[in-house]
Amino acid sequence: MSEQNYRAMLRWFRSHGTAKNVLFWVSKAAVWAVYGVYLGLLVWMAYHTMWTQLLPAALVPAAAFLVGTALRKGINRPRPYTKYGEEPLFPKDQPGCSMPSRHCFSVAAIAVAAWYVLPPAALLLAVLAVLIAVSRVLCGVHYISDVLAGLAFGTIFALLGNELFVLFVSMLGFYSVMLL
């Protein structure tokens, strides 16, 4: 997105208070919905004693969060509001670590983890991932490339992470995990 488009987008939201409020609540609600669905999924798996699936569903997204966070710090791309000298729509004080979007890679990794257990929950999480990605750009805190990189990183990390988890535990002799 060009600087001109970025400034025009922020100006439009600032002049349309209702749209700005809707954007704020949609972005917050989508993130909280991800937390709720994911926590509910983990509790549901524990209740049904799905231990061989619960472990990768918890560990792989956590690992994606840690590795992705380190990657962001290493890249340390300036955020659009820093680069263009513009205030974001909602308070944010971190000048860097824009790429990849942590919100996006986290929800993508969680959606992939859910896919192995409960595909309808994964589809809901995928819809929420798109809402979060769009809202992060519209709020002015990420570039489009940041959210796309986040979604791609989280998806690929979780797919590979799950496969590596199954390989590792099967090497240790836990063959029932290979049924994932």
Backbone torsions as a table, in degrees:
resi	resn	phi	psi	omega
1	MET	NA	132.6	-179.5
2	SER	-74.8	162.0	177.9
3	GLU	-59.4	-39.9	180.0
4	GLN	-62.8	-44.9	178.6
5	ASN	-66.2	-39.5	179.0
6	TYR	-60.8	-49.4	-179.7
7	ARG	-64.2	-39.7	179.4
8	ALA	-64.1	-39.9	179.2
9	MET	-62.9	-48.2	179.8
10	LEU	-63.5	-41.1	178.8
11	ARG	-60.8	-41.5	-179.9
12	TRP	-62.3	-47.6	179.9
13	PHE	-64.5	-37.4	179.2
14	ARG	-66.0	-30.3	-179.6
15	SER	-89.0	-6.3	178.6
16	HIS	-123.5	82.6	-174.3
17	GLY	-56.0	-38.9	-179.4
18	THR	-65.3	-44.4	178.5
19	ALA	-62.5	-39.9	178.5
20	LYS	-63.3	-42.9	178.4
21	ASN	-65.2	-40.8	177.8
22	VAL	-62.2	-44.5	178.3
23	LEU	-58.8	-45.0	179.3
24	PHE	-58.1	-49.6	-175.5
25	TRP	-72.8	-34.4	176.2
26	VAL	-64.7	-44.1	-179.0
27	SER	-65.0	-41.8	178.5
28	LYS	-67.9	-45.7	-177.2
29	ALA	-63.4	-38.8	179.8
30	ALA	-63.6	-42.6	179.0
31	VAL	-65.2	-45.8	179.6
32	TRP	-66.3	-33.0	176.4
33	ALA	-64.4	-39.3	176.8
34	VAL	-60.7	-47.3	178.0
35	TYR	-57.1	-45.6	-178.1
36	GLY	-64.2	-46.3	-179.8
37	VAL	-64.4	-44.3	-178.1
38	TYR	-65.9	-47.5	178.1
39	LEU	-61.3	-43.3	177.7
40	GLY	-60.0	-41.1	178.5
41	LEU	-63.1	-45.1	-180.0
42	LEU	-64.3	-41.4	178.1
43	VAL	-65.3	-43.0	178.4
44	TRP	-59.8	-42.6	179.1
45	MET	-65.4	-41.1	178.2
46	ALA	-65.5	-43.1	179.2
47	TYR	-59.3	-37.8	-179.9
48	HIS	-92.0	15.3	178.8
49	THR	46.8	48.5	178.3
50	MET	-94.1	58.1	-171.4
51	TRP	-62.5	-37.9	-177.8
52	THR	-69.0	-21.0	176.7
53	GLN	-97.7	-26.5	-179.3
54	LEU	-66.3	-40.7	-176.8
55	LEU	-60.3	-53.1	177.9
56	PRO	-67.4	-31.3	179.4
57	ALA	-64.9	-26.8	177.7
58	ALA	-91.9	-43.5	-172.9
59	LEU	-76.3	-39.0	-175.8
60	VAL	-65.6	-48.4	176.5
61	PRO	-63.2	-34.3	177.4
62	ALA	-64.5	-41.8	177.8
63	ALA	-66.0	-39.0	177.4
64	ALA	-61.4	-40.4	178.7
65	PHE	-61.8	-46.3	-178.2
66	LEU	-67.1	-47.1	-178.7
67	VAL	-67.8	-42.9	178.6
68	GLY	-62.4	-39.5	178.3
69	THR	-64.2	-41.8	177.3
70	ALA	-64.9	-39.7	178.0
71	LEU	-61.4	-44.8	177.9
72	ARG	-57.6	-44.7	-179.6
73	LYS	-65.5	-36.8	178.6
74	GLY	-66.8	-42.3	179.0
75	ILE	-73.4	-45.7	178.1
76	ASN	48.1	48.1	177.9
77	ARG	-69.8	133.5	177.3
78	PRO	-63.0	144.8	177.4
79	ARG	-75.0	157.5	-178.3
80	PRO	-56.8	-40.4	-178.3
81	TYR	-67.3	-26.0	175.5
82	THR	-75.2	-47.8	-177.7
83	LYS	-62.2	-40.9	-175.0
84	TYR	-96.8	0.4	178.2
85	GLY	63.1	40.4	-175.7
86	GLU	-124.8	144.4	175.3
87	GLU	-74.9	134.9	174.6
88	PRO	-68.7	166.1	-178.9
89	LEU	-61.5	-35.3	-178.0
90	PHE	-126.4	146.1	-173.1
91	PRO	-50.8	129.9	177.7
92	LYS	-154.2	131.4	-175.2
93	ASP	-120.7	8.1	179.4
94	GLN	-90.1	116.4	-174.9
95	PRO	-76.7	-23.9	-176.3
96	GLY	-123.6	-156.9	179.1
97	CYS	58.0	43.0	-178.1
98	SER	-83.6	-29.8	-174.3
99	MET	-118.6	131.3	-11.6
100	PRO	-80.2	162.3	-180.0
101	SER	-66.4	122.4	-179.5
102	ARG	-66.2	-39.0	176.7
103	HIS	-57.1	-44.8	-175.7
104	CYS	-71.2	-44.4	-179.1
105	PHE	-70.7	-28.8	177.6
106	SER	-67.4	-49.0	-178.1
107	VAL	-68.2	-34.1	177.4
108	ALA	-64.8	-43.5	179.0
109	ALA	-65.0	-39.1	178.5
110	ILE	-66.4	-41.2	179.5
111	ALA	-62.9	-41.7	177.7
112	VAL	-65.0	-42.8	178.0
113	ALA	-60.0	-39.4	179.2
114	ALA	-68.2	-32.4	-177.9
115	TRP	-58.2	-36.6	-179.2
116	TYR	-70.3	-18.4	-173.8
117	VAL	-112.4	-48.8	-173.0
118	LEU	-145.7	86.2	-175.4
119	PRO	-52.8	-36.8	177.2
120	PRO	-61.3	-36.3	176.4
121	ALA	-66.4	-37.2	178.5
122	ALA	-64.2	-39.0	178.1
123	LEU	-65.2	-41.8	175.4
124	LEU	-60.2	-44.2	179.4
125	LEU	-64.6	-34.6	177.7
126	ALA	-65.9	-40.3	176.1
127	VAL	-63.1	-43.6	178.1
128	LEU	-63.3	-35.9	178.1
129	ALA	-61.1	-41.8	178.5
130	VAL	-65.6	-43.9	177.8
131	LEU	-59.6	-44.2	179.9
132	ILE	-64.1	-44.4	-179.5
133	ALA	-60.1	-47.3	-180.0
134	VAL	-63.7	-43.4	-177.8
135	SER	-65.9	-34.7	179.5
136	ARG	-64.9	-36.7	177.3
137	VAL	-72.4	-47.3	-178.1
138	LEU	-64.7	-29.7	177.0
139	CYS	-73.2	-14.6	177.2
140	GLY	87.1	17.1	-177.6
141	VAL	-104.0	-7.7	178.2
142	HIS	-143.7	153.2	168.9
143	TYR	-81.8	162.0	176.1
144	ILE	-59.3	-40.6	179.9
145	SER	-63.6	-30.6	177.8
146	ASP	-64.0	-45.7	-176.8
147	VAL	-73.9	-36.4	177.1
148	LEU	-65.8	-41.6	176.7
149	ALA	-63.4	-39.6	178.4
150	GLY	-63.2	-45.9	179.1
151	LEU	-63.1	-42.8	179.5
152	ALA	-66.5	-46.0	-179.6
153	PHE	-59.8	-49.9	-178.1
154	GLY	-61.3	-41.2	180.0
155	THR	-65.5	-52.3	-178.0
156	ILE	-64.3	-42.8	179.8
157	PHE	-59.8	-45.1	-177.2
158	ALA	-68.9	-38.9	177.5
159	LEU	-62.7	-48.8	178.6
160	LEU	-67.8	-39.6	179.8
161	GLY	-61.3	-40.6	178.4
162	ASN	-65.5	-43.1	179.2
163	GLU	-63.8	-42.1	178.2
164	LEU	-65.7	-37.5	177.3
165	PHE	-61.0	-49.1	-179.9
166	VAL	-61.3	-43.4	178.5
167	LEU	-61.4	-46.2	-177.8
168	PHE	-62.7	-50.0	-177.4
169	VAL	-70.5	-29.4	176.6
170	SER	-70.1	-33.1	175.7
171	MET	-65.5	-29.0	178.4
172	LEU	-81.3	-5.8	177.2
173	GLY	101.1	8.0	178.4
174	PHE	-92.5	74.4	-171.7
175	TYR	-69.5	-20.8	179.6
176	SER	-65.1	-24.4	179.6
177	VAL	-69.1	-25.3	-179.1
178	MET	-64.1	-13.1	179.3
179	LEU	-78.7	-4.8	179.9
180	LEU	-59.3	NA	NA
